[in-house]
Amino acid sequence: MTLVSLRDPHEPGHYPTCPFLALTGWYCPGCGAMRMVHSLAHGDVGAAFGLNPLLFLLLPVLGYLWVAWTVRTVRGEPMDSVLFRPWAVGAFLVVMTAYWLVRNLPFAHALAP
């Protein structure tokens, strides 16, 4: 995160392009993530949301998982979160796939980075 906050991914040449985007011309679910992190690091929450809305909305979930993993590791306990149940993983995969498809449709240009 430190590197992304210091090197602007909005400027060409600092980072490689997304391989999926380069090969297909379609945005993957992660496209815009580095620019989102850069915008968040510089306090531009609106721009961050616009670059990858799904990842932006998942940040609290990812933060919870990281804290839970850290606490359970320190305590020597296994990681058994409700978020790892088969139905939750399946729901996440459905949402991710739908987001991937919809963000590449002409009417959903607001989801593109």
HELIX and SHEET records of a PDB file:
HELIX    1   1 THR A    2  LEU A    6  1                                   5    
HELIX    2   2 PRO A   19  THR A   24  1                                   6    
HELIX    3   3 ALA A   33  ALA A   41  1                                   9    
HELIX    4   4 VAL A   45  LEU A   51  1                                   7    
HELIX    5   5 PRO A   53  ARG A   75  1                                  23    
HELIX    6   6 VAL A   82  PHE A   84  5                                   3    
HELIX    7   7 PRO A   86  VAL A  102  1                                  17    
HELIX    8   8 PRO A  106  LEU A  111  5                                   6    
END                                                                             
